[in-house]
Structure formats: C-alpha cells, structure tokens
Amino acid sequence: MVNRIEPGTVWVGDEKIPASVILWAAGVAASPLGRKLGVPIDRAGRVLVHPDLTIPGHPEVFVIGDLAALNDENGKLLPGVAPVAIQQGDWVADTIARDLENQPRRNFRYHDKGSLATIGRAAAVAQFGKFELSGYFAWLAWLFIHILFLIGFRNRLMVMIQWAWSYLTYERGARLITGSDELPGWTKEDSGATGASPVHPGADTNPLETAAVTITPPRH
Ligand SMILES: Cc1cc2nc3c(=O)[nH]c(=O)nc-3n(C[C@H](O)[C@H](O)[C@H](O)COP(=O)(O)OP(=O)(O)OC[C@H]3O[C@@H](n4cnc5c(N)ncnc54)[C@H](O)[C@@H]3O)c2cc1C
C-alpha cells in the first residue's frame, strides 16, 4: 500500500520508488462516519446496507449515496455516482412516507439511465441501455442532459454562459498542480506547456494535500 508521496518519490511501506510523474488513481474512501456506526463495512469504508438501505438492527437508520454499499439484482456493486445517490434519496423519502401510512417496506432498485463522459473538446461517449453513441452527437447529448438536470432557469443560464466562455477561450477546465519543476525529469518548459503553475512544497508538505483540482466541464 502506498503510504506516502513526496516530490520525486512514492513510498510503498519502506520501499522507495523514484517517480517524476505521479498519478493517483486509487479512488476515494467513504466518509469516516460509516466506521462510527459499528455495523459491517467494506474495504472502502462503505456501510453494507440492507436492500431497503437500512443498517442491521436499525430499520429507522438509512445510509445512502457514496457511503452505502449495495449490490444490484445481478450482484454487482452499485457505482458511487450521483444518480445512485439521488435515486436513493428520493426512495428513502418515499419509504418514510410509506412508513407513516403503515405500508410495507420495499427494496431499493436502481434504474440505470445510462452513462455519459466527455473525452475531448467536442467528443464524448454515451451509453443508454443497449444504445451507444460517440463523437460530436454524444458530446451534444452530454451538454444538453447536464444543463437539463440543473435546478432552475438561472442556474442553467449561468452554467451555459460559463461553459460557452470556457469553450470559446480554450480555458483549461481541469488543472492539477502536483509537483515542482525541481522534480527529476521536469523542466520549466514542462510546467509551461501543461499550464500548471509549479508549487514548491516544503519538506513536510504532502503534495496530495497541495494539489489544486478544478473540474469544469465541458473541457478536454
Ligand atoms: C472528482 C469527482 C468527480 C465525480 N464526477 C462524477 C460525475 O461526473 N458523474 C457522477 O454521477 N458522479 C460523479 N462523482 C461522484 C458523485 O460526486 C458522488 O457519487 C455523489 O456526490 C454522492 O452523493 P452523496 O450525497 O452520497 O455524497 P456527497 O455528495 O459527497 O455529499 C456528502 C456530504 O456530506 C458531508 N459530510 C460528510 N461527513 C459529514 C459529517 N460528519 N457531518 C456533516 N456532513 C458531513 C460532506 O461534506 C458532503 O457535503 C464524482 C466524484 C468525484 C470525487
């Protein structure tokens, strides 16, 4: 397990691995709150919920979204994405209303409406059930659907204006500042070419903590 990252070095236990470019792809951990519940959790700290999203011994306590670990009907873990969290939120509200009317509990079922991801300046991939789309039209679908799901006309308008501005001005949407030009293999040109402003973390500074991440779709 990686336990430390320093400029130019990744530590795996006591093993030192020299590295000039370090990409972190281990995902994110669940909130530590889950561990405090005293119920079974998985390796990522997600709470193993019942099919009705409650925890063992407490039918009145629901855990939903990224903190919940629940398999779909094919035994596959539901992904940690916003649609799952939104549907679970709606479902719990509905369950509480049903409880008040003394109606029986039902199991949560996720309705996968598909997946969308941008992969370029005017390119995306989309999958809706068996239907798959890629390229410009998938990108337009991505754009339209994301704007559509925003709440309120003002929000939609503001986001559209911001995205249009970013698109037309080639503004960078994702920027990671993860190292310094003093790292082995890095030059000042590298820093300029990537648009990243080099930071110079102190000896005690964890570069992971100093990394700045801004995600503003639709970008490349
Ligand atoms: C970089 C990144 C990109 C992503 N991109 C996408 C994407 O493109 N599409 C997609 O569908 N999903 C995406 N996701 C996943 C998506 O953001 C999550 O699945 C979704 O936000 C989960 O919702 P949630 O309500 O469970 O948790 P969150 O949205 O994380 O909300 C939990 C909230 O609880 C608060 N909180 C935590 N502990 C406590 C506490 N003890 N007391 C009080 N408040 C607390 C947190 O501050 C937070 O505000 C992305 C996630 C990341 C990290």
The ligand as an SDF file (V2000), in Angstrom:
LIG
                    3D

 53 58  0  0  0  0  0  0  0  0999 V2000
  -13.7250   14.1700   -8.6560 C   0  0  0  0  0  0  0  0  0  0  0  0
  -15.0930   13.5320   -8.7210 C   0  0  0  0  0  0  0  0  0  0  0  0
  -15.8090   13.5540   -9.9100 C   0  0  0  0  0  0  0  0  0  0  0  0
  -17.0640   12.9750   -9.9810 C   0  0  0  0  0  0  0  0  0  0  0  0
  -17.7350   13.0120  -11.1820 N   0  0  0  0  0  0  0  0  0  0  0  0
  -18.9500   12.4740  -11.2560 C   0  0  0  0  0  0  0  0  0  0  0  0
  -19.6880   12.5350  -12.4770 C   0  0  0  0  0  0  0  0  0  0  0  0
  -19.2330   13.0730  -13.4800 O   0  0  0  0  0  0  0  0  0  0  0  0
  -20.9220   11.9750  -12.5070 N   0  0  0  0  0  0  0  0  0  0  0  0
  -21.4630   11.3790  -11.4090 C   0  0  0  0  0  0  0  0  0  0  0  0
  -22.6060   10.9170  -11.4820 O   0  0  0  0  0  0  0  0  0  0  0  0
  -20.8070   11.3000  -10.2410 N   0  0  0  0  0  0  0  0  0  0  0  0
  -19.5520   11.8270  -10.1340 C   0  0  0  0  0  0  0  0  0  0  0  0
  -18.8650   11.7540   -8.9440 N   0  0  0  0  0  0  0  0  0  0  0  0
  -19.4560   11.0300   -7.8200 C   0  0  0  0  0  0  0  0  0  0  0  0
  -20.5140   11.8940   -7.1340 C   0  0  0  0  0  0  0  0  0  0  0  0
  -19.9710   13.1400   -6.7880 O   0  0  0  0  0  0  0  0  0  0  0  0
  -20.9890   11.1770   -5.8970 C   0  0  0  0  0  0  0  0  0  0  0  0
  -21.3960    9.8570   -6.2170 O   0  0  0  0  0  0  0  0  0  0  0  0
  -22.1580   11.8860   -5.2420 C   0  0  0  0  0  0  0  0  0  0  0  0
  -21.8060   13.2070   -4.9170 O   0  0  0  0  0  0  0  0  0  0  0  0
  -22.5580   11.1250   -3.9750 C   0  0  0  0  0  0  0  0  0  0  0  0
  -23.5000   11.8900   -3.2640 O   0  0  0  0  0  0  0  0  0  0  0  0
  -23.5750   11.7500   -1.7060 P   0  0  0  0  0  0  0  0  0  0  0  0
  -24.7030   12.6390   -1.2930 O   0  0  0  0  0  0  0  0  0  0  0  0
  -23.5950   10.3220   -1.3170 O   0  0  0  0  0  0  0  0  0  0  0  0
  -22.1890   12.3160   -1.1520 O   0  0  0  0  0  0  0  0  0  0  0  0
  -21.5870   13.7780   -1.2650 P   0  0  0  0  0  0  0  0  0  0  0  0
  -22.0680   14.4820   -2.4740 O   0  0  0  0  0  0  0  0  0  0  0  0
  -20.1120   13.5790   -1.0610 O   0  0  0  0  0  0  0  0  0  0  0  0
  -22.2110   14.5310   -0.0140 O   0  0  0  0  0  0  0  0  0  0  0  0
  -21.8670   14.1740    1.3120 C   0  0  0  0  0  0  0  0  0  0  0  0
  -21.8790   15.4470    2.1240 C   0  0  0  0  0  0  0  0  0  0  0  0
  -21.8100   15.0940    3.4960 O   0  0  0  0  0  0  0  0  0  0  0  0
  -20.9000   15.9520    4.1260 C   0  0  0  0  0  0  0  0  0  0  0  0
  -20.3930   15.2600    5.3160 N   0  0  0  0  0  0  0  0  0  0  0  0
  -19.5110   14.2350    5.3920 C   0  0  0  0  0  0  0  0  0  0  0  0
  -19.3130   13.8810    6.6620 N   0  0  0  0  0  0  0  0  0  0  0  0
  -20.1090   14.6740    7.4160 C   0  0  0  0  0  0  0  0  0  0  0  0
  -20.3520   14.8170    8.8000 C   0  0  0  0  0  0  0  0  0  0  0  0
  -19.7390   14.0060    9.6830 N   0  0  0  0  0  0  0  0  0  0  0  0
  -21.2130   15.7400    9.2000 N   0  0  0  0  0  0  0  0  0  0  0  0
  -21.8590   16.5390    8.3170 C   0  0  0  0  0  0  0  0  0  0  0  0
  -21.6770   16.4690    6.9910 N   0  0  0  0  0  0  0  0  0  0  0  0
  -20.8040   15.5550    6.5540 C   0  0  0  0  0  0  0  0  0  0  0  0
  -19.8420   16.2170    3.0840 C   0  0  0  0  0  0  0  0  0  0  0  0
  -19.1500   17.4160    3.3690 O   0  0  0  0  0  0  0  0  0  0  0  0
  -20.7070   16.3490    1.8340 C   0  0  0  0  0  0  0  0  0  0  0  0
  -21.1630   17.6490    1.6270 O   0  0  0  0  0  0  0  0  0  0  0  0
  -17.6220   12.3440   -8.8450 C   0  0  0  0  0  0  0  0  0  0  0  0
  -16.9000   12.3210   -7.6450 C   0  0  0  0  0  0  0  0  0  0  0  0
  -15.6490   12.9030   -7.5890 C   0  0  0  0  0  0  0  0  0  0  0  0
  -14.8870   12.8580   -6.2850 C   0  0  0  0  0  0  0  0  0  0  0  0
  1  2  1  0
  2  3  1  0
  2 52  2  0
  3  4  2  0
  4  5  1  0
  4 50  1  0
  5  6  2  0
  6  7  1  0
  6 13  1  0
  7  8  2  0
  7  9  1  0
  9 10  1  0
 10 11  2  0
 10 12  1  0
 12 13  2  0
 13 14  1  0
 14 15  1  0
 14 50  1  0
 15 16  1  0
 16 17  1  0
 16 18  1  0
 18 19  1  0
 18 20  1  0
 20 21  1  0
 20 22  1  0
 22 23  1  0
 23 24  1  0
 24 25  2  0
 24 26  1  0
 24 27  1  0
 27 28  1  0
 28 29  2  0
 28 30  1  0
 28 31  1  0
 31 32  1  0
 32 33  1  0
 33 34  1  0
 33 48  1  0
 34 35  1  0
 35 36  1  0
 35 46  1  0
 36 37  1  0
 36 45  1  0
 37 38  2  0
 38 39  1  0
 39 40  1  0
 39 45  2  0
 40 41  1  0
 40 42  2  0
 42 43  1  0
 43 44  2  0
 44 45  1  0
 46 47  1  0
 46 48  1  0
 48 49  1  0
 50 51  2  0
 51 52  1  0
 52 53  1  0
M  END
$$$$
